[in-house]
Structure formats: structure tokens, C-alpha cells
Amino acid sequence: MADSAVLVGGPDDLSDRIVAAPAPGEDLKIPHRGGYEHFKPTSRRQDSPQGQLPVYEWWERTEIAE
């Protein structure tokens, strides 16, 4: 099981593209600029300095309710 995941898509200014991986099959929700960027798992893997990591693809943004 990978400890990290690669994020693809989403905002260009998202600083971290390798993040801690959630439990298998779970989505990732990354806080960013007053909201959350949501990433879904894919079946793809990508080479990284940490080895082959699962790829999570951006699918939506939600705002944080005030």
C-alpha cells in the first residue's frame, strides 16, 4: 500500500502534488484558497521520487461555508 499519492488536475497554484494517501477507495479533500479541492482515485500509477504512486484526479471545488 502506498503512503503517498500524486494529484493531477485542479488549480495550477496548488503547492503540493504528492500528498498523504487516504484509505484505498477514498477521495482526497485538500484545503486551498478558502475552499476544498476534491480528487478521486484512478486506476493509474505514476513514477515519482518515492516510487510508483497512485494517481488521484481533480473533479471539483467546494467553498468553505462561513
C-alpha positions, 0 to 999 in steps of 0.5 A, spaced: 500 500 500 502 506 498 503 512 503 503 517 498 499 519 492 500 524 486 494 529 484 493 531 477 488 536 475 485 542 479 488 549 480 495 550 477 497 554 484 496 548 488 503 547 492 503 540 493 502 534 488 504 528 492 500 528 498 498 523 504 494 517 501 487 516 504 484 509 505 484 505 498 477 507 495 477 514 498 477 521 495 482 526 497 479 533 500 485 538 500 484 545 503 486 551 498 484 558 497 478 558 502 475 552 499 476 544 498 479 541 492 476 534 491 480 528 487 478 521 486 482 515 485 484 512 478 486 506 476 493 509 474 500 509 477 505 514 476 513 514 477 515 519 482 521 520 487 518 515 492 516 510 487 510 508 483 504 512 486 497 512 485 494 517 481 488 521 484 484 526 479 481 533 480 473 533 479 471 539 483 471 545 488 467 546 494 467 553 498 468 553 505 461 555 508 462 561 513 
